[in-house]
Amino acid sequence: MERGHIFNPSYVLVTTPSLLFDMTVKPLEGMAEGSVLFVNSPKEIPIEQSKKIRVSYGDLTGLALKYLGKDILSAAMGAVACKLSGLISLQSMVGAVEEELAELGLETDIIEKNVQLAKECYLSTESVELRGLSHKPLHKVVEVRYLGEKGIPDLLSTGNTALRKTGSWRVFKPIVDKNLCTACSICYIYCPEACISLDEQGYPIINYDYCKGCLVCATECPRNAIKAEREIVWS
Amino acid sequence: MVLNMLTGSQAVAWAARLARVDYIPAYPITPQTEIIEILSEWVRKGEMDAIFVQMESEHSLLTAAGTAAATGARVFTATSSQGLLYGFEMLYNIAGWRAPLVLVNVARALAAPITLEPDHNDVLAARDSGFLQFHTENVQEALDLVLLAYRVAEDHRVLLPAIVNMDGFHLSYTRERVDLPEQSAVDEFLPEYKPVNPIRASAPVAKGTPVLIPPLYSFFKYQMHMASRNALKVFRDAAKEFERIFSRTYAPVEEYMLDDADTVIVMSNSFTSIGKQAVNAMREEGHKVGLLKIRLFRPFPTDDIIKSLRGKRCVVVIDQNISVGKGGITCPEIAEALYHLEDRPKVILPVIAGLGGKSISLEEIKHAVKVADRLASLRAGPEGPLLLFREDEAILVESLLKLASGG
């Protein structure tokens, strides 16, 4: 039985494309030549290692919105993984989705919508056989030295959470229509992430680095001046 | 035989259900929460005839668990890490009352620094409490050992509570193929709990009374020790019965490719599967390496360990825990078991690996085996524990330290 960390994955599926470029997540780490990457994205994304690995794309978020009206991707990603590897039949996959979601106590119609979503994802994905995987890199064991006071878990650079751009996993981007906006400040007050500020005239400015796309602002706006646009491009 | 894909959490919840437990005091903590969520749902729906009570802390939880067991109820509970330590005082009390119950500990490393991933400093902190300790490698084993733990704990030659340890994430949230036993088969294996001197309103009993006369304390404590040692035989007998009914074999230790091995890796819990993979890889390269898994940690299976390790050239003890200022917790116990043998191993190498859930690669295990082999050739002993830590991890740590220091 295999267990533990997968150092050299044959298949990697990335749900949120911005994670491809995240320095701490590093989803492509350890991918050998000939391994397979699937990215949930409606369009291709330039990836440095794309010459060595085989990359495919699918707009699972679009499909989830179509079937569920929400960006809930677990059944969709699971279905793609089953098909991509070619190891699991459609019937087994559907059975697993039904069983797992029933365990969560979901309503029958929601389970059925998830099954429809999973089926479409499964049928629209091509299986990719593994071929000529290159050798695994060897790990070297090193000695850990005593670092004195540097070895105490103190954080001196406090406030460094700002370094993480929490807007990177946004699915919908709120956009303010200045023609409709009355500068009432309601969105500014309601934003749970405090990433809406006001300009000199009192109009809202959204900081997209940290806006998670929760759309509380759009819900609360009394003039419907905030529209939600599907986020497609990540940097 | 019914095969299911179950998480570790589901499997031990099923074990409690199949054991027909009467009482489940609970308090949530990651990564244990899924177990009590499942049980509360079953009780709510009436699928399980038990009383489920959400307590206000693990200290209350353990107090309720122990006192309920003292009335003769069959009790199941589960906690993890900080929760186990928060209720720690009561572990010694429950064992001292000689109140059998089963507690699943979902292993998670201890703060500080805080994390959610597993090592075994939490469960091994309870090493000396008097609880029996069963350590599990996979989901099936977790389910089966809960059933075995009840049978051993409730045996009148033992009458001690038991901890079944299951690694957080690696088992608790991982689905594996599980043979879910039939209720009738479990009923055959696990008869009704027959308590000794149960507390009854009609017949009061004082449990855990003060013993301010020192010889009395010494006497009762050593009685507990002897009861725990009895559990070795009781476990063996119970395992035979278990095998007859369920066709799965459990011994206090498990040998893997040991017969012709000259180097033996000693491990426990879920990362043992990685150790077995490393043994396979080294065997393919022509090295005679085997593995010994410690399944029953309390009582300590000294005789099994002697039988498996005597005459071997090197023993590599991989501890996924650290007694700060000493090293691994199990290694000295293994060394003590082997000390008086003429044919004791030339080298017993203490290794620390997987703290806070740190991954272990096959190369790291191979490295430890090489170090042991070199020491044996040089007829030298280890200077201290060997920490398994990789270059890629050192680079990551360095960059994060730089970030934390603002440099």
HADDOCK unambig.tbl for C-alpha pairs under 7 A between the chains (distance, minus, plus):
assign (segid A and resid 1 and name CA) (segid B and resid 273 and name CA) 6.36 0.50 0.50
assign (segid A and resid 2 and name CA) (segid B and resid 273 and name CA) 6.50 0.50 0.50
assign (segid A and resid 2 and name CA) (segid B and resid 274 and name CA) 6.77 0.50 0.50
assign (segid A and resid 3 and name CA) (segid B and resid 273 and name CA) 6.15 0.50 0.50
assign (segid A and resid 3 and name CA) (segid B and resid 274 and name CA) 6.08 0.50 0.50
assign (segid A and resid 4 and name CA) (segid B and resid 274 and name CA) 7.00 0.50 0.50
assign (segid A and resid 4 and name CA) (segid B and resid 359 and name CA) 6.70 0.50 0.50
assign (segid A and resid 5 and name CA) (segid B and resid 359 and name CA) 5.82 0.50 0.50
assign (segid A and resid 138 and name CA) (segid B and resid 363 and name CA) 6.91 0.50 0.50
assign (segid A and resid 139 and name CA) (segid B and resid 363 and name CA) 5.90 0.50 0.50
assign (segid A and resid 139 and name CA) (segid B and resid 390 and name CA) 6.42 0.50 0.50
assign (segid A and resid 140 and name CA) (segid B and resid 390 and name CA) 5.58 0.50 0.50
assign (segid A and resid 140 and name CA) (segid B and resid 391 and name CA) 5.62 0.50 0.50
assign (segid A and resid 141 and name CA) (segid B and resid 364 and name CA) 6.25 0.50 0.50
assign (segid A and resid 141 and name CA) (segid B and resid 388 and name CA) 6.50 0.50 0.50
assign (segid A and resid 141 and name CA) (segid B and resid 389 and name CA) 5.57 0.50 0.50
assign (segid A and resid 141 and name CA) (segid B and resid 390 and name CA) 4.42 0.50 0.50
assign (segid A and resid 141 and name CA) (segid B and resid 391 and name CA) 5.99 0.50 0.50
assign (segid A and resid 142 and name CA) (segid B and resid 389 and name CA) 5.95 0.50 0.50
assign (segid A and resid 142 and name CA) (segid B and resid 390 and name CA) 5.52 0.50 0.50
assign (segid A and resid 142 and name CA) (segid B and resid 391 and name CA) 5.58 0.50 0.50
assign (segid A and resid 153 and name CA) (segid B and resid 113 and name CA) 6.95 0.50 0.50
assign (segid A and resid 155 and name CA) (segid B and resid 404 and name CA) 4.92 0.50 0.50
assign (segid A and resid 155 and name CA) (segid B and resid 405 and name CA) 6.28 0.50 0.50
assign (segid A and resid 156 and name CA) (segid B and resid 404 and name CA) 5.75 0.50 0.50
assign (segid A and resid 156 and name CA) (segid B and resid 405 and name CA) 4.95 0.50 0.50
assign (segid A and resid 156 and name CA) (segid B and resid 406 and name CA) 6.24 0.50 0.50
assign (segid A and resid 157 and name CA) (segid B and resid 404 and name CA) 5.36 0.50 0.50
assign (segid A and resid 157 and name CA) (segid B and resid 405 and name CA) 5.57 0.50 0.50
assign (segid A and resid 157 and name CA) (segid B and resid 406 and name CA) 4.50 0.50 0.50
